[in-house]
Amino acid sequence: MSSSAESRQARMIDELRVFIKKVLSDPTIAVKSVEIARKHRNEQNANEVIAREISANTTIRIPENWSEADHMFLDILHEVLDDEEALY
C-alpha cells in the first residue's frame, strides 16, 4: 500500500472513531439520522439534503466536501432504510 493510501486510510479511521464516539455518547444521533434519511431519501439530491439536515440537527458535521467516511455514513443510512423496507 502506498503512503498516500495509508495516510487516507488513517484519516478515514480517525474520522470514523470520532463519529462512533459521538454516536455512543448521544444515542439520539442514530435515531435522528435515520429519521432524516427516511424523510428525504426519495428527494432529488437526497444525500445533500440529508447531510445538511443531519449537520443542522445533530452534533455530526458533514461538510460540503465529503470525505470517504461521510460517503460511507450516507451509504450506510441508505442500507439501513433498504433493510427496513425489506422487513415490511
Sequence and secondary structure as in RCSB ss.txt:
>XXXX:A:sequence
MSSSAESRQARMIDELRVFIKKVLSDPTIAVKSVEIARKHRNEQNANEVIAREISANTTIRIPENWSEADHMFLD
ILHEVLDDEEALY
>XXXX:A:secstr
  HHHHHHHHHHHHHHHHHHHHHHH THHHHHHHHHHHHHTTSTTHHHHHHHHHHHHSS    SS  HHHHHHHH
HHHHHHHHHHHH 
